[in-house]
Amino acid sequence: MRQHVTARPGRLIARQRLRAIALTAAAVASLSAATLASAQAATVKVTSHFVFSPIASSVSGDSAFINNGATNGRPEDLLFITPNLTPGGINPCPCLLSPQPPVGVYYDAGQWAVFNENGSTMGTLWSYNVLVVPKASKFAFVHKATSSNTIGNRTLLNSKLLNGKPNALILVTQNWNPGSATGIYNANQVGVRYYKSLKRWGIFNEDGTAMPNNAAFNVLVGQTASNGGKMSVLKATATNRAGSAVLINNAETNGNPNNVTLVTQDYNPGGKGGTSDVYPADVSYGAREGVVNWAGPTQKVGTAYNVLIFSS
């Protein structure tokens, strides 16, 4: 695993372009600096969620920089992301056949970015559903893998909201450099799992790869900190699978391609069963919203996901 202390090279030009775009947009909208600052301050008083669609000027190397009032200049934010192939129900390119690599987030020089954990070049075909929690709490926090909480491919969480509670619902997103810490790559799909013998939840690498020391994760427990999202478990059955997708069936998403859904694979919801999935969990809207192993195989019956859904 590569480790970096300094800012990622090649990002400065992308940041300058983003700032130029922001200034141009402000001028077109005829907003004064004071008015714009006020609007951004109002935006971040509560949790925000939105769809981020990278454009060429926002992409640099393996990263796409987010330009949003809820995240700019806010290193204390906790971001949760899920790749979205069809924002608004529109497929940007049916020729996209390769799977989305594992992704994470990091903060650099005033902006948050989404990046490919395996270092591959970021494109503009994928969009990302983003949840922004403006500050840490007992419901939303950063977890770091250390020698005392990590063994093999897993790192154990320690929270009163989780310990001894197999029915807890958890979302996680990899965070490259929380608090400007040394950046750690983990180019593996991660999920959550309840270890019954330990009465603890853990984050684990689905393919069995050892968890890197100091790998970090944003963790959301339940839906309390999401400001209106609804969280539940989605489990693959013989009747709700369509190709590589597991279809969601509820009023928040049915007939609503503008929903914003975030996903984490759950190995054994309720502490029962156990099915892993090495493919990154993406979302896509066809006849219904689905959790998709894009360019992957049909999902196994019993594969489960924690899903947090916003109707728009």
Backbone hydrogen bonds, N-H to C=O, Kabsch-Sander energy under -0.5 kcal/mol:
donor,donor_aa,acceptor,acceptor_aa,energy
4,H,183,G,-1.3
11,R,8,R,-0.9
15,R,11,R,-2.4
16,Q,12,L,-2.5
17,R,13,I,-2.3
18,L,14,A,-2.2
19,R,15,R,-2.4
20,A,16,Q,-2.1
21,I,17,R,-2.4
22,A,18,L,-2.6
23,L,19,R,-2.4
24,T,20,A,-2.4
25,A,21,I,-2.7
26,A,22,A,-2.2
27,A,23,L,-2.2
28,V,24,T,-2.5
29,A,25,A,-2.1
30,S,27,A,-1.1
31,L,26,A,-2.1
36,L,32,S,-2.6
37,A,33,A,-2.5
38,S,34,A,-2.2
39,A,35,T,-2.4
40,Q,36,L,-2.4
41,A,37,A,-2.4
42,A,38,S,-2.1
43,T,39,A,-1.7
44,V,40,Q,-1.4
45,K,42,A,-1.0
46,V,43,T,-0.6
48,S,132,V,-1.7
50,F,130,V,-2.1
52,F,50,F,-0.5
52,F,128,Y,-3.3
53,S,51,V,-0.6
58,S,55,I,-1.8
59,V,55,I,-0.7
59,V,56,A,-1.1
60,S,63,S,-2.5
63,S,60,S,-2.1
64,A,114,V,-2.5
65,F,58,S,-2.8
66,I,112,W,-2.9
68,N,66,I,-0.6
71,T,68,N,-1.7
72,N,68,N,-2.9
73,G,110,G,-2.8
74,R,71,T,-1.8
77,D,74,R,-1.6
78,L,133,V,-2.7
79,L,77,D,-0.5
80,F,131,L,-2.3
82,T,129,N,-1.7
84,N,127,S,-3.3
85,L,283,V,-2.2
88,G,257,P,-0.9
89,G,86,T,-2.5
90,I,87,P,-1.3
91,N,89,G,-0.5
96,L,93,C,-1.7
97,L,95,C,-1.0
104,G,115,F,-2.1
105,V,174,Q,-2.1
106,Y,113,A,-1.7
108,D,111,Q,-2.8
111,Q,108,D,-1.3
113,A,106,Y,-2.5
114,V,64,A,-2.5
115,F,104,G,-2.3
116,N,62,D,-2.1
117,E,102,P,-2.6
117,E,115,F,-0.6
118,N,102,P,-0.5
119,G,116,N,-2.0
122,M,61,G,-2.8
127,S,84,N,-2.3
128,Y,52,F,-2.5
129,N,82,T,-3.0
130,V,50,F,-3.1
131,L,80,F,-2.6
132,V,48,S,-3.6
133,V,78,L,-2.8
133,V,131,L,-0.6
137,S,140,A,-3.5
141,F,219,V,-2.1
143,H,217,F,-3.0
145,A,215,A,-3.1
149,N,146,T,-0.7
150,T,146,T,-1.0
151,I,154,R,-2.0
154,R,151,I,-1.9
155,T,203,I,-2.3
156,L,149,N,-3.1
157,L,201,W,-3.0
162,L,159,S,-1.6
163,N,159,S,-3.2
164,G,199,K,-2.0
165,K,162,L,-2.5
168,A,165,K,-1.7
171,L,220,L,-2.4
173,T,218,N,-1.8
174,Q,103,V,-0.6
175,N,216,A,-2.3
176,W,105,V,-3.0
176,W,174,Q,-0.5
180,S,177,N,-1.7
181,A,178,P,-1.2
183,G,4,H,-2.7
184,I,176,W,-1.4
185,Y,2,R,-1.0
188,N,186,N,-2.1
191,G,204,F,-2.1
192,V,265,Q,-2.5
193,R,202,G,-2.3
195,Y,193,R,-0.6
195,Y,200,R,-3.1
196,K,194,Y,-0.9
198,L,195,Y,-0.8
199,K,195,Y,-1.6
200,R,195,Y,-1.4
202,G,193,R,-2.6
203,I,155,T,-2.5
204,F,191,G,-2.4
205,N,153,N,-2.3
206,E,189,Q,-2.8
206,E,204,F,-0.6
208,G,205,N,-1.9
211,M,152,G,-2.8
214,N,145,A,-2.8
215,A,212,P,-1.7
217,F,143,H,-2.6
218,N,173,T,-3.2
219,V,141,F,-3.1
220,L,171,L,-2.6
221,V,139,F,-3.2
222,G,169,L,-3.1
222,G,220,L,-0.6
226,S,223,Q,-1.9
227,N,224,T,-0.8
230,K,309,I,-2.2
232,S,307,V,-2.1
234,L,305,Y,-3.1
235,K,233,V,-0.5
236,A,303,T,-3.1
242,A,245,A,-2.3
245,A,242,A,-1.9
246,V,291,V,-2.3
247,L,240,N,-3.1
247,L,245,A,-0.5
248,I,289,E,-3.1
253,T,250,N,-1.1
254,N,250,N,-2.7
256,N,253,T,-2.4
259,N,256,N,-1.5
260,V,310,F,-2.7
261,T,259,N,-0.5
262,L,308,L,-2.6
264,T,306,N,-1.9
265,Q,190,V,-0.5
266,D,304,A,-2.1
267,Y,192,V,-2.9
267,Y,265,Q,-0.6
270,G,166,P,-1.7
271,G,268,N,-2.5
272,K,269,P,-1.1
275,T,267,Y,-2.1
282,D,280,P,-0.7
282,D,292,V,-2.1
283,V,83,P,-2.2
284,S,290,G,-1.9
286,G,284,S,-0.5
286,G,288,R,-2.2
290,G,284,S,-2.3
291,V,246,V,-2.5
292,V,282,D,-2.9
292,V,290,G,-0.6
293,N,244,S,-2.1
294,W,292,V,-1.0
296,G,293,N,-2.7
299,Q,243,G,-0.6
302,G,236,A,-2.4
303,T,300,K,-2.0
304,A,266,D,-0.5
305,Y,234,L,-2.7
306,N,264,T,-3.1
307,V,232,S,-2.9
307,V,305,Y,-0.6
308,L,262,L,-2.6
309,I,230,K,-2.7
309,I,307,V,-0.5
310,F,260,V,-2.3
